[in-house]
Amino acid sequence: MNKCLAAGWLVFIFISALTESFHDMIVTQTMAFRFTPHPDASGFFVFDMAELTVPEAAIQKLGHAFSFFVLTGLFFRERRRMKRAVLYALAAAFLTEIIQLFFGRNGCLRDVLIDSLGIAVFCVLQRKKHTAKHTKTGSL
């Protein structure tokens, strides 16, 4: 069951990343994909944070972090190995950004960093939960 949840969430992330408009996908339930065989990868290493001052863009990036928070949690639930869950989630983050370049989207390393924040938040919260559980058990 956990594998199905993780696979389904990963498919959702990829479809969301590759469709021309996430807004249209959510609001009008329409998806369009446009393959670009020779993408312009020059913007991949640009770290323009000015975009985050636009509320809609900031909310979208928060969605990036949340998506990868959930994905890391699903990977962790599957095997109970944090390093492997983080590795898989980071691989998915890089892959989605690279593949976006081939679908007319602007894949960028900045978004991998934002995805990584969601991964890191999951790790911190899981660590706190683990520490609290062992502290509580040790004090009995």
N, CA, C and O atoms as a MOPAC input file, in Angstrom:
PM7 MOZYME 1SCF
protein

 N      0.81800 1    -1.19900 1     0.00000 1
 C      0.00000 1     0.00000 1     0.00000 1
 C      0.86200 1     1.26400 1     0.00000 1
 O      0.58400 1     2.21700 1    -0.72700 1
 N      1.92900 1     1.25700 1     0.83800 1
 C      2.80800 1     2.41700 1     0.89800 1
 C      3.46400 1     2.69000 1    -0.45000 1
 O      3.63500 1     3.84300 1    -0.84500 1
 N      3.83300 1     1.61200 1    -1.15500 1
 C      4.44600 1     1.78200 1    -2.47900 1
 C      3.46900 1     2.44800 1    -3.43400 1
 O      3.85900 1     3.31000 1    -4.22100 1
 N      2.21800 1     2.05900 1    -3.37000 1
 C      1.19800 1     2.65000 1    -4.24900 1
 C      1.00300 1     4.13600 1    -3.94100 1
 O      0.87800 1     4.95300 1    -4.85300 1
 N      0.97900 1     4.47800 1    -2.65700 1
 C      0.83100 1     5.88500 1    -2.27600 1
 C      2.01700 1     6.70700 1    -2.76700 1
 O      1.83900 1     7.78600 1    -3.33200 1
 N      3.22800 1     6.19500 1    -2.55200 1
 C      4.43100 1     6.91100 1    -2.98500 1
 C      4.45900 1     7.03800 1    -4.50200 1
 O      4.78200 1     8.10200 1    -5.03100 1
 N      4.12500 1     5.96400 1    -5.20100 1
 C      4.11800 1     6.00400 1    -6.67200 1
 C      3.06100 1     6.97900 1    -7.18200 1
 O      3.31500 1     7.73700 1    -8.11800 1
 N      1.88500 1     6.96300 1    -6.57500 1
 C      0.81500 1     7.88100 1    -6.98400 1
 C      1.19100 1     9.32900 1    -6.75600 1
 O      0.93600 1    10.18500 1    -7.60300 1
 N      1.80000 1     9.60700 1    -5.60700 1
 C      2.21800 1    10.98200 1    -5.30300 1
 C      3.31200 1    11.43500 1    -6.26400 1
 O      3.33300 1    12.58600 1    -6.70100 1
 N      4.22200 1    10.51500 1    -6.58600 1
 C      5.30100 1    10.83200 1    -7.51700 1
 C      4.73700 1    11.11600 1    -8.91300 1
 O      5.20000 1    12.03100 1    -9.59500 1
 N      3.75800 1    10.35000 1    -9.33200 1
 C      3.10000 1    10.60000 1   -10.62400 1
 C      2.42200 1    11.96400 1   -10.60300 1
 O      2.51100 1    12.71400 1   -11.57500 1
 N      1.74600 1    12.29000 1    -9.50400 1
 C      1.11500 1    13.61600 1    -9.38300 1
 C      2.15300 1    14.73000 1    -9.51100 1
 O      1.92500 1    15.71800 1   -10.20900 1
 N      3.28900 1    14.57100 1    -8.83600 1
 C      4.35100 1    15.58000 1    -8.91700 1
 C      4.84200 1    15.72900 1   -10.35700 1
 O      4.99800 1    16.84800 1   -10.84700 1
 N      5.08300 1    14.61600 1   -11.03200 1
 C      5.58300 1    14.68900 1   -12.40400 1
 C      4.55900 1    15.30200 1   -13.35400 1
 O      4.91400 1    16.12800 1   -14.19500 1
 N      3.30300 1    14.91000 1   -13.23000 1
 C      2.27200 1    15.50200 1   -14.08500 1
 C      2.15800 1    16.99600 1   -13.81600 1
 O      2.04800 1    17.79400 1   -14.74700 1
 N      2.18400 1    17.37100 1   -12.54800 1
 C      2.11800 1    18.78900 1   -12.18400 1
 C      3.30600 1    19.56300 1   -12.75100 1
 O      3.16500 1    20.70700 1   -13.18300 1
 N      4.46300 1    18.93300 1   -12.74300 1
 C      5.68000 1    19.60000 1   -13.21600 1
 C      5.73400 1    19.71000 1   -14.72800 1
 O      6.35100 1    20.63400 1   -15.25900 1
 N      5.10100 1    18.78600 1   -15.42500 1
 C      5.24600 1    18.74300 1   -16.88300 1
 C      4.10100 1    19.38200 1   -17.65200 1
 O      4.26100 1    19.70600 1   -18.82900 1
 N      2.95600 1    19.56900 1   -17.01800 1
 C      1.85100 1    20.20400 1   -17.71500 1
 C      2.17500 1    21.68900 1   -17.93900 1
 O      2.89000 1    22.30500 1   -17.14800 1
 N      1.64600 1    22.24100 1   -19.00900 1
 C      1.95400 1    23.63900 1   -19.33000 1
 C      1.47800 1    24.60500 1   -18.25200 1
 O      2.11300 1    25.63200 1   -18.01400 1
 N      0.35500 1    24.27900 1   -17.59500 1
 C     -0.17500 1    25.19100 1   -16.58700 1
 C     -0.75800 1    24.40600 1   -15.41800 1
 O     -1.77300 1    23.72300 1   -15.55300 1
 N     -0.10300 1    24.51500 1   -14.28400 1
 C     -0.61300 1    23.86900 1   -13.07700 1
 C     -1.97000 1    24.47200 1   -12.71300 1
 O     -2.88000 1    23.76300 1   -12.28300 1
 N     -2.09400 1    25.77900 1   -12.88800 1
 C     -3.35000 1    26.48100 1   -12.60400 1
 C     -4.49300 1    25.86700 1   -13.40400 1
 O     -5.54700 1    25.56500 1   -12.84300 1
 N     -4.29500 1    25.67500 1   -14.72400 1
 C     -5.33700 1    25.07100 1   -15.56500 1
 C     -5.63300 1    23.63700 1   -15.13200 1
 O     -6.78200 1    23.19600 1   -15.16100 1
 N     -4.60300 1    22.92600 1   -14.73900 1
 C     -4.80200 1    21.54300 1   -14.30800 1
 C     -5.72000 1    21.48500 1   -13.08700 1
 O     -6.59200 1    20.61900 1   -13.00300 1
 N     -5.52500 1    22.40400 1   -12.14300 1
 C     -6.31800 1    22.40400 1   -10.91600 1
 C     -7.68600 1    23.04200 1   -11.12100 1
 O     -8.69900 1    22.48600 1   -10.69500 1
 N     -7.72500 1    24.20600 1   -11.76900 1
 C     -8.96400 1    24.97200 1   -11.87600 1
 C     -9.90500 1    24.42200 1   -12.94100 1
 O    -11.09200 1    24.22700 1   -12.67800 1
 N     -9.38300 1    24.16900 1   -14.14400 1
 C    -10.26600 1    23.72100 1   -15.23900 1
 C    -10.12300 1    22.23600 1   -15.56200 1
 O    -10.75400 1    21.72900 1   -16.48900 1
 N     -9.28700 1    21.54600 1   -14.78600 1
 C     -9.03400 1    20.12500 1   -14.98900 1
 C     -8.59500 1    19.80600 1   -16.42200 1
 O     -8.99500 1    18.79200 1   -16.99600 1
 N     -7.76600 1    20.68700 1   -16.98800 1
 C     -7.21200 1    20.43700 1   -18.32100 1
 C     -5.69400 1    20.39000 1   -18.22200 1
 O     -5.07100 1    21.13900 1   -17.46800 1
 N     -5.12800 1    19.49400 1   -18.99900 1
 C     -3.67400 1    19.37300 1   -19.04100 1
 C     -3.21800 1    19.44500 1   -20.48300 1
 O     -3.86400 1    18.91300 1   -21.38600 1
 N     -2.10400 1    20.10500 1   -20.68000 1
 C     -1.49000 1    20.17400 1   -22.00000 1
 C      0.00600 1    19.98100 1   -21.82100 1
 O      0.61700 1    20.55300 1   -20.91800 1
 N      0.58200 1    19.17200 1   -22.68700 1
 C      2.00800 1    18.91100 1   -22.63100 1
 C      2.61900 1    19.30100 1   -23.97300 1
 O      2.08200 1    18.98000 1   -25.03300 1
 N      3.75100 1    19.99700 1   -23.90800 1
 C      4.42100 1    20.42500 1   -25.13300 1
 C      5.88400 1    20.01400 1   -25.01700 1
 O      6.64600 1    20.59200 1   -24.24200 1
 N      6.26500 1    19.00500 1   -25.80100 1
 C      7.62900 1    18.49700 1   -25.74800 1
 C      8.55100 1    19.39300 1   -26.56200 1
 O      8.23900 1    19.75900 1   -27.69500 1
 N      9.68900 1    19.74100 1   -25.97000 1
 C     10.70800 1    20.56200 1   -26.62500 1
 C     11.98200 1    19.72000 1   -26.70000 1
 O     12.65300 1    19.52800 1   -25.68600 1
 N     12.33000 1    19.20800 1   -27.90700 1
 C     13.47400 1    18.30100 1   -27.99900 1
 C     14.82900 1    18.95800 1   -27.71100 1
 O     15.77800 1    18.27700 1   -27.32200 1
 N     14.91800 1    20.27800 1   -27.90200 1
 C     16.17900 1    20.99200 1   -27.66300 1
 C     15.93000 1    22.18000 1   -26.73900 1
 O     15.83900 1    23.32000 1   -27.19500 1
 N     15.82000 1    21.91100 1   -25.43600 1
 C     15.46700 1    22.98400 1   -24.49600 1
 C     16.62600 1    23.95300 1   -24.25700 1
 O     17.79400 1    23.62800 1   -24.47100 1
 N     16.26300 1    25.13300 1   -23.81300 1
 C     17.24200 1    26.13300 1   -23.40300 1
 C     17.50200 1    25.94600 1   -21.91000 1
 O     16.66500 1    26.28400 1   -21.07300 1
 N     18.66300 1    25.40900 1   -21.59700 1
 C     18.98900 1    25.11100 1   -20.20200 1
 C     19.77400 1    26.23800 1   -19.53000 1
 O     20.27900 1    26.06900 1   -18.42000 1
 N     19.87500 1    27.36200 1   -20.18900 1
 C     20.69400 1    28.45500 1   -19.64500 1
 C     20.16700 1    28.98900 1   -18.31400 1
 O     20.94900 1    29.48500 1   -17.50300 1
 N     18.89100 1    28.90200 1   -18.07900 1
 C     18.31600 1    29.41400 1   -16.83400 1
 C     18.35200 1    28.43300 1   -15.67900 1
 O     17.90100 1    28.75500 1   -14.58000 1
 N     18.88200 1    27.24000 1   -15.91000 1
 C     18.86200 1    26.20900 1   -14.86800 1
 C     19.62300 1    26.63000 1   -13.61700 1
 O     19.22400 1    26.29600 1   -12.50100 1
 N     20.72400 1    27.36700 1   -13.80000 1
 C     21.55800 1    27.74800 1   -12.65600 1
 C     21.28300 1    29.15800 1   -12.14500 1
 O     22.02800 1    29.66800 1   -11.30800 1
 N     20.21900 1    29.79200 1   -12.64200 1
 C     19.86300 1    31.14200 1   -12.19400 1
 C     19.09800 1    31.04300 1   -10.87900 1
 O     18.13600 1    30.28300 1   -10.76800 1
 N     19.52800 1    31.80900 1    -9.89200 1
 C     18.88400 1    31.81200 1    -8.58000 1
 C     18.15300 1    33.12900 1    -8.36700 1
 O     18.50100 1    33.88600 1    -7.46000 1
 N     17.15500 1    33.41200 1    -9.17900 1
 C     16.40000 1    34.65500 1    -9.06600 1
 C     15.32200 1    34.48300 1    -7.99600 1
 O     14.30200 1    33.83400 1    -8.22800 1
 N     15.55600 1    35.06500 1    -6.83800 1
 C     14.60800 1    34.95400 1    -5.72600 1
 C     13.55400 1    36.05800 1    -5.76000 1
 O     12.61700 1    36.03800 1    -4.96300 1
 N     13.69700 1    37.02800 1    -6.68100 1
 C     12.73900 1    38.13200 1    -6.77600 1
 C     11.33400 1    37.61900 1    -7.08000 1
 O     10.34300 1    38.21200 1    -6.65500 1
 N     11.25600 1    36.52600 1    -7.81000 1
 C      9.96100 1    35.93600 1    -8.15600 1
 C      9.15200 1    35.59300 1    -6.90300 1
 O      7.92100 1    35.60500 1    -6.93000 1
 N      9.84200 1    35.29000 1    -5.81800 1
 C      9.16800 1    34.87200 1    -4.59300 1
 C      8.44100 1    36.01000 1    -3.88500 1
 O      7.70500 1    35.77100 1    -2.92700 1
 N      8.63900 1    37.25400 1    -4.34800 1
 C      7.91200 1    38.38300 1    -3.76600 1
 C      6.48900 1    38.46000 1    -4.31000 1
 O      5.64500 1    39.14900 1    -3.73700 1
 N      6.21400 1    37.76100 1    -5.40900 1
 C      4.86600 1    37.70200 1    -5.97200 1
 C      4.08800 1    36.63100 1    -5.19100 1
 O      4.50300 1    35.47200 1    -5.16200 1
 N      2.97000 1    37.00200 1    -4.56200 1
 C      2.25600 1    36.04100 1    -3.70000 1
 C      1.91300 1    34.71100 1    -4.38300 1
 O      2.06300 1    33.65100 1    -3.77500 1
 N      1.45800 1    34.75600 1    -5.62900 1
 C      1.09900 1    33.51300 1    -6.32900 1
 C      2.31600 1    32.61400 1    -6.50500 1
 O      2.22400 1    31.39700 1    -6.34600 1
 N      3.45100 1    33.21600 1    -6.83400 1
 C      4.68100 1    32.43900 1    -7.00700 1
 C      5.14700 1    31.86900 1    -5.68000 1
 O      5.60400 1    30.72700 1    -5.61700 1
 N      5.03600 1    32.65500 1    -4.62200 1
 C      5.44000 1    32.18300 1    -3.29700 1
 C      4.58200 1    30.99800 1    -2.86000 1
 O      5.08800 1    30.03400 1    -2.28600 1
 N      3.28800 1    31.07600 1    -3.13400 1
 C      2.38600 1    29.96900 1    -2.79600 1
 C      2.74100 1    28.72500 1    -3.61400 1
 O      2.72100 1    27.60800 1    -3.09800 1
 N      3.06400 1    28.93000 1    -4.88900 1
 C      3.45100 1    27.80800 1    -5.74500 1
 C      4.72800 1    27.14700 1    -5.20800 1
 O      4.83100 1    25.92100 1    -5.18800 1
 N      5.68300 1    27.94900 1    -4.78200 1
 C      6.93500 1    27.39000 1    -4.25600 1
 C      6.70300 1    26.69700 1    -2.91100 1
 O      7.37000 1    25.71000 1    -2.60000 1
 N      5.77700 1    27.20200 1    -2.12600 1
 C      5.39700 1    26.52900 1    -0.89400 1
 C      4.81300 1    25.15100 1    -1.22500 1
 O      5.03200 1    24.17800 1    -0.50400 1
 N      4.07300 1    25.09300 1    -2.32500 1
 C      3.54600 1    23.81600 1    -2.80500 1
 C      4.65700 1    22.85100 1    -3.18900 1
 O      4.55000 1    21.64600 1    -2.95900 1
 N      5.73800 1    23.39100 1    -3.78400 1
 C      6.91800 1    22.56700 1    -4.09700 1
 C      7.43200 1    21.91300 1    -2.82100 1
 O      7.60500 1    20.69600 1    -2.75600 1
 N      7.67300 1    22.73800 1    -1.81100 1
 C      8.22400 1    22.23300 1    -0.55400 1
 C      7.27700 1    21.21300 1     0.07600 1
 O      7.71700 1    20.16200 1     0.54200 1
 N      5.98700 1    21.51900 1     0.09300 1
 C      5.00500 1    20.60700 1     0.67300 1
 C      4.97900 1    19.27300 1    -0.07400 1
 O      4.93500 1    18.21100 1     0.54800 1
 N      5.00600 1    19.32800 1    -1.40300 1
 C      4.98200 1    18.10100 1    -2.21200 1
 C      6.14600 1    17.18100 1    -1.87500 1
 O      5.98100 1    15.96500 1    -1.77900 1
 N      7.31900 1    17.76900 1    -1.69800 1
 C      8.48700 1    16.94500 1    -1.40400 1
 C      8.57400 1    16.56300 1     0.06500 1
 O      9.22000 1    15.57200 1     0.40500 1
 N      7.93700 1    17.32600 1     0.93800 1
 C      7.76900 1    16.92200 1     2.33700 1
 C      6.96000 1    15.62600 1     2.37300 1
 O      7.35200 1    14.65200 1     3.01600 1
 N      5.83200 1    15.63100 1     1.67500 1
 C      4.95600 1    14.45200 1     1.63000 1
 C      5.66900 1    13.27800 1     0.96600 1
 O      5.60800 1    12.15200 1     1.46000 1
 N      6.34200 1    13.53800 1    -0.14900 1
 C      7.04200 1    12.46200 1    -0.85900 1
 C      8.09900 1    11.81300 1     0.03400 1
 O      8.21500 1    10.58800 1     0.06700 1
 N      8.85500 1    12.61200 1     0.74300 1
 C      9.87300 1    12.07400 1     1.65000 1
 C      9.20600 1    11.22900 1     2.73300 1
 O      9.70000 1    10.15600 1     3.08100 1
 N      8.09600 1    11.70800 1     3.25600 1
 C      7.36400 1    10.94600 1     4.26800 1
 C      6.88400 1     9.60600 1     3.74300 1
 O      6.95500 1     8.59700 1     4.44300 1
 N      6.39600 1     9.59600 1     2.51200 1
 C      5.92600 1     8.34100 1     1.91600 1
 C      7.08400 1     7.38400 1     1.65800 1
 O      6.96200 1     6.18200 1     1.89300 1
 N      8.20400 1     7.91100 1     1.17500 1
 C      9.38300 1     7.06500 1     0.98700 1
 C      9.87700 1     6.51900 1     2.33100 1
 O     10.26400 1     5.35500 1     2.42600 1
 N      9.86100 1     7.35300 1     3.35500 1
 C     10.31200 1     6.92300 1     4.67700 1
 C      9.39000 1     5.83800 1     5.23200 1
 O      9.85900 1     4.85600 1     5.80800 1
 N      8.10600 1     6.01300 1     5.06200 1
 C      7.13400 1     5.00800 1     5.55500 1
 C      7.36400 1     3.65300 1     4.92200 1
 O      7.13400 1     2.61400 1     5.54100 1
 N      7.82000 1     3.67600 1     3.68400 1
 C      8.01700 1     2.42600 1     2.94600 1
 C      9.14100 1     1.57500 1     3.54000 1
 O      8.98000 1     0.36600 1     3.70600 1
 N     10.27000 1     2.19400 1     3.85800 1
 C     11.43500 1     1.41400 1     4.29900 1
 C     11.96700 1     1.76000 1     5.68300 1
 O     12.79800 1     1.03000 1     6.22200 1
 N     11.49900 1     2.86800 1     6.27200 1
 C     11.99000 1     3.33100 1     7.57600 1
 C     13.49200 1     3.63000 1     7.54500 1
 O     14.19000 1     3.45700 1     8.54400 1
 N     13.96700 1     4.07300 1     6.40700 1
 C     15.37100 1     4.46200 1     6.26100 1
 C     15.41800 1     5.89600 1     5.77500 1
 O     15.07700 1     6.18500 1     4.62900 1
 N     15.84200 1     6.79100 1     6.65400 1
 C     15.82200 1     8.21600 1     6.33900 1
 C     16.75800 1     8.56600 1     5.18800 1
 O     16.37800 1     9.31300 1     4.28600 1
 N     17.96700 1     8.03700 1     5.20900 1
 C     18.93300 1     8.37400 1     4.15100 1
 C     18.40300 1     7.98700 1     2.78200 1
 O     18.54100 1     8.74300 1     1.82000 1
 N     17.80500 1     6.82500 1     2.69600 1
 C     17.27200 1     6.36700 1     1.40900 1
 C     16.08000 1     7.22600 1     0.98700 1
 O     15.95300 1     7.57100 1    -0.18800 1
 N     15.21500 1     7.57100 1     1.92500 1
 C     14.05900 1     8.42100 1     1.61700 1
 C     14.52200 1     9.77900 1     1.09900 1
 O     13.98100 1    10.29800 1     0.12300 1
 N     15.52700 1    10.34900 1     1.76000 1
 C     16.06200 1    11.65000 1     1.34200 1
 C     16.70500 1    11.53500 1    -0.03800 1
 O     16.49600 1    12.39700 1    -0.89200 1
 N     17.47300 1    10.49300 1    -0.25700 1
 C     18.12700 1    10.29300 1    -1.55100 1
 C     17.09800 1    10.17200 1    -2.67300 1
 O     17.24200 1    10.80800 1    -3.71600 1
 N     16.07700 1     9.37000 1    -2.46700 1
 C     15.03300 1     9.20100 1    -3.48000 1
 C     14.29300 1    10.51700 1    -3.74200 1
 O     14.02100 1    10.86600 1    -4.89100 1
 N     13.97600 1    11.23200 1    -2.68000 1
 C     13.25500 1    12.49700 1    -2.84400 1
 C     14.11800 1    13.53500 1    -3.55800 1
 O     13.62200 1    14.25800 1    -4.42200 1
 N     15.40500 1    13.61800 1    -3.20900 1
 C     16.30000 1    14.54800 1    -3.90400 1
 C     16.45800 1    14.17500 1    -5.37800 1
 O     16.49300 1    15.04600 1    -6.24700 1
 N     16.55000 1    12.88500 1    -5.64700 1
 C     16.64600 1    12.43600 1    -7.04100 1
 C     15.39700 1    12.85600 1    -7.81900 1
 O     15.49300 1    13.31000 1    -8.95900 1
 N     14.23400 1    12.70100 1    -7.19800 1
 C     12.98400 1    13.10900 1    -7.85200 1
 C     12.95900 1    14.61800 1    -8.07200 1
 O     12.48400 1    15.08400 1    -9.10800 1
 N     13.46600 1    15.38400 1    -7.10900 1
 C     13.49700 1    16.84500 1    -7.23800 1
 C     14.36600 1    17.26000 1    -8.42300 1
 O     13.95300 1    18.08300 1    -9.24000 1
 N     15.56900 1    16.69100 1    -8.51900 1
 C     16.45000 1    17.00400 1    -9.64600 1
 C     15.82500 1    16.56700 1   -10.96700 1
 O     15.83800 1    17.30800 1   -11.94900 1
 N     15.28300 1    15.36300 1   -10.97600 1
 C     14.70800 1    14.83000 1   -12.20700 1
 C     13.53100 1    15.66600 1   -12.70300 1
 O     13.42700 1    15.93200 1   -13.90100 1
 N     12.65300 1    16.07800 1   -11.80900 1
 C     11.50800 1    16.88700 1   -12.24300 1
 C     11.97200 1    18.20800 1   -12.84100 1
 O     11.40800 1    18.67000 1   -13.83300 1
 N     12.98200 1    18.81500 1   -12.25300 1
 C     13.46400 1    20.09600 1   -12.78000 1
 C     14.15400 1    19.93500 1   -14.12700 1
 O     13.99800 1    20.78100 1   -15.00800 1
 N     14.90800 1    18.86600 1   -14.29200 1
 C     15.58400 1    18.63800 1   -15.57300 1
 C     14.57100 1    18.30200 1   -16.65800 1
 O     14.65400 1    18.82000 1   -17.77100 1
 N     13.62000 1    17.44300 1   -16.33700 1
 C     12.61300 1    17.04800 1   -17.33300 1
 C     11.73300 1    18.23200 1   -17.72500 1
 O     11.28300 1    18.31600 1   -18.86700 1
 N     11.48400 1    19.14300 1   -16.78900 1
 C     10.67300 1    20.32800 1   -17.10900 1
 C     11.24400 1    21.09400 1   -18.29600 1
 O     10.49900 1    21.65400 1   -19.10100 1
 N     12.55400 1    21.11600 1   -18.39900 1
 C     13.19000 1    21.82900 1   -19.51200 1
 C     12.71900 1    21.29200 1   -20.86200 1
 O     12.65400 1    22.03900 1   -21.83800 1
 N     12.39500 1    20.01900 1   -20.92200 1
 C     11.95700 1    19.39100 1   -22.16800 1
 C     10.45900 1    19.55700 1   -22.42100 1
 O      9.94700 1    19.09300 1   -23.44000 1
 N      9.76300 1    20.21000 1   -21.50800 1
 C      8.32300 1    20.40300 1   -21.65400 1
 C      7.93200 1    21.87400 1   -21.59100 1
 O      6.83900 1    22.22000 1   -21.14300 1
 N      8.84100 1    22.73300 1   -22.04600 1
 C      8.53000 1    24.15100 1   -22.13400 1
 C      8.42200 1    24.86000 1   -20.80500 1
 O      7.90700 1    25.97600 1   -20.74000 1
 N      8.88700 1    24.24500 1   -19.76300 1
 C      8.84900 1    24.84400 1   -18.42400 1
 C     10.24300 1    25.30900 1   -18.06900 1
 O     11.21500 1    24.93500 1   -18.72500 1
 N     10.34400 1    26.11700 1   -17.04200 1
 C     11.65500 1    26.61400 1   -16.63200 1
 C     12.17500 1    25.84800 1   -15.42200 1
 O     12.04300 1    26.30100 1   -14.28500 1
 N     12.75900 1    24.69800 1   -15.67100 1
 C     13.37300 1    23.94900 1   -14.59700 1
 C     14.58100 1    24.70500 1   -14.08800 1
 O     15.34300 1    25.26900 1   -14.87300 1
 N     14.75800 1    24.72000 1   -12.78200 1
 C     15.90300 1    25.46000 1   -12.23300 1
 C     16.36300 1    24.85500 1   -10.90900 1
 O     15.60100 1    24.21900 1   -10.18100 1
 N     17.61600 1    25.08000 1   -10.64200 1
 C     18.22900 1    24.57000 1    -9.42400 1
 C     17.61800 1    25.20900 1    -8.17600 1
 O     17.58300 1    24.59500 1    -7.11000 1
 N     17.14000 1    26.44100 1    -8.31700 1
 C     16.48200 1    27.11800 1    -7.18700 1
 C     15.29000 1    26.29800 1    -6.69800 1
 O     15.06500 1    26.18200 1    -5.49300 1
 N     14.52500 1    25.72900 1    -7.63400 1
 C     13.37300 1    24.92700 1    -7.23500 1
 C     13.79400 1    23.62600 1    -6.55600 1
 O     13.09000 1    23.12800 1    -5.67700 1
 N     14.94200 1    23.07200 1    -6.96000 1
 C     15.46300 1    21.89400 1    -6.26400 1
 C     15.77400 1    22.27500 1    -4.81600 1
 O     15.51600 1    21.49900 1    -3.89600 1
 N     16.32400 1    23.45900 1    -4.62300 1
 C     16.60700 1    23.94400 1    -3.26800 1
 C     15.31400 1    24.09000 1    -2.46600 1
 O     15.26200 1    23.71800 1    -1.29400 1
 N     14.27600 1    24.63000 1    -3.09600 1
 C     12.98100 1    24.79200 1    -2.41600 1
 C     12.37700 1    23.42200 1    -2.09500 1
 O     11.82800 1    23.22000 1    -1.01200 1
 N     12.48000 1    22.48000 1    -3.04500 1
 C     12.01500 1    21.11600 1    -2.78900 1
 C     12.78600 1    20.52100 1    -1.60800 1
 O     12.22100 1    19.81600 1    -0.77100 1
 N     14.08000 1    20.81900 1    -1.56000 1
 C     14.94100 1    20.30600 1    -0.49000 1
 C     14.53100 1    20.84200 1     0.87600 1
 O     14.73000 1    20.17600 1     1.89200 1
 N     13.96500 1    22.03200 1     0.90400 1
 C     13.46800 1    22.56500 1     2.18000 1
 C     12.34700 1    21.69000 1     2.72600 1
 O     12.29200 1    21.42500 1     3.92700 1
 N     11.46300 1    21.24500 1     1.85600 1
 C     10.39800 1    20.34000 1     2.28800 1
 C     10.95600 1    19.02300 1     2.79600 1
 O     10.47400 1    18.47000 1     3.78400 1
 N     11.97800 1    18.52800 1     2.11000 1
 C     12.63900 1    17.29100 1     2.52800 1
 C     13.28300 1    17.48700 1     3.90700 1
 O     13.16300 1    16.63500 1     4.78700 1
 N     13.96100 1    18.61300 1     4.07400 1
 C     14.63700 1    18.90900 1     5.34300 1
 C     13.65000 1    19.06400 1     6.49700 1
 O     13.90500 1    18.59900 1     7.60800 1
 N     12.52300 1    19.71800 1     6.22700 1
 C     11.50700 1    19.89200 1     7.28200 1
 C     10.99300 1    18.52400 1     7.72800 1
 O     10.80300 1    18.29000 1     8.92200 1
 N     10.76600 1    17.62100 1     6.77100 1
 C     10.33300 1    16.27800 1     7.15700 1
 C     11.38200 1    15.61900 1     8.05000 1
 O     11.04400 1    15.02300 1     9.07300 1
 N     12.65200 1    15.72500 1     7.66600 1
 C     13.73500 1    15.11000 1     8.44400 1
 C     13.77700 1    15.66400 1     9.86500 1
 O     13.90100 1    14.90500 1    10.82600 1
 N     13.67600 1    16.97100 1     9.99600 1
 C     13.72200 1    17.60700 1    11.31700 1
 C     12.54600 1    17.15600 1    12.17300 1
 O     12.72400 1    16.79300 1    13.33600 1
 N     11.35200 1    17.17700 1    11.60400 1
 C     10.16700 1    16.77800 1    12.37800 1
 C     10.21800 1    15.30000 1    12.75300 1
 O      9.82400 1    14.92200 1    13.85700 1
 N     10.69700 1    14.47600 1    11.84600 1
 C     10.80900 1    13.04600 1    12.12900 1
 C     11.83700 1    12.80200 1    13.23000 1
 O     11.64600 1    11.95000 1    14.09800 1
 N     12.92200 1    13.55700 1    13.18100 1
 C     13.96500 1    13.43800 1    14.20400 1
 C     13.42800 1    13.85700 1    15.57000 1
 O     13.68800 1    13.20100 1    16.57900 1
 N     12.66600 1    14.96800 1    15.58900 1
 C     12.06200 1    15.42200 1    16.85100 1
 C     11.10000 1    14.37700 1    17.38900 1
 O     11.07500 1    14.11600 1    18.59100 1
 N     10.31900 1    13.78500 1    16.52100 1
 C      9.37100 1    12.74900 1    16.93500 1
 C     10.12300 1    11.54700 1    17.50600 1
 O      9.74000 1    10.99700 1    18.53900 1
 N     11.18400 1    11.15000 1    16.83000 1
 C     11.99000 1    10.01700 1    17.27300 1
 C     12.64700 1    10.31400 1    18.62600 1
 O     12.64800 1     9.46900 1    19.52100 1
 N     13.20000 1    11.51200 1    18.76500 1
 C     13.86000 1    11.91500 1    20.01200 1
 C     12.85100 1    11.98000 1    21.16200 1
 O     13.12900 1    11.50500 1    22.26300 1
 N     11.68700 1    12.56600 1    20.90400 1
 C     10.65600 1    12.67800 1    21.94400 1
 C     10.18000 1    11.29400 1    22.37400 1
 O      9.94500 1    11.06200 1    23.56000 1
 N     10.03800 1    10.39100 1    21.44000 1
 C      9.58400 1     9.04100 1    21.75100 1
 C     10.59200 1     8.32700 1    22.64600 1
 O     10.21800 1     7.66500 1    23.61300 1
 N     11.87500 1     8.46800 1    22.31300 1
 C     12.90900 1     7.79400 1    23.10200 1
 C     13.14700 1     8.47500 1    24.44600 1
 O     13.49200 1     7.81100 1    25.42300 1
 N     12.96600 1     9.77500 1    24.50300 1
 C     13.09000 1    10.49400 1    25.77000 1
 C     11.97100 1    10.08300 1    26.71000 1
 O     12.20000 1     9.86400 1    27.90000 1
 N     10.75500 1     9.97800 1    26.17600 1
 C      9.59800 1     9.58900 1    26.96700 1
 C      9.75600 1     8.15500 1    27.48100 1
 O      9.46400 1     7.86900 1    28.64200 1
 N     10.21800 1     7.26300 1    26.61100 1
 C     10.41000 1     5.86900 1    26.99000 1
 C     11.50400 1     5.73100 1    28.04200 1
 O     11.37700 1     4.93000 1    28.96800 1
 N     12.57800 1     6.50500 1    27.90600 1
 C     13.70300 1     6.42200 1    28.83500 1
 C     13.38300 1     6.95300 1    30.21700 1
 O     14.03800 1     6.57600 1    31.18900 1
 N     12.38600 1     7.82300 1    30.32400 1
 C     12.08200 1     8.42500 1    31.63100 1
 C     11.11400 1     7.59500 1    32.45000 1
 O     10.86100 1     7.92400 1    33.60900 1
 N     10.57000 1     6.53500 1    31.89000 1
 C      9.62000 1     5.70700 1    32.64700 1
 C     10.27700 1     4.83900 1    33.61800 1
 O      9.60700 1     4.08700 1    34.32600 1

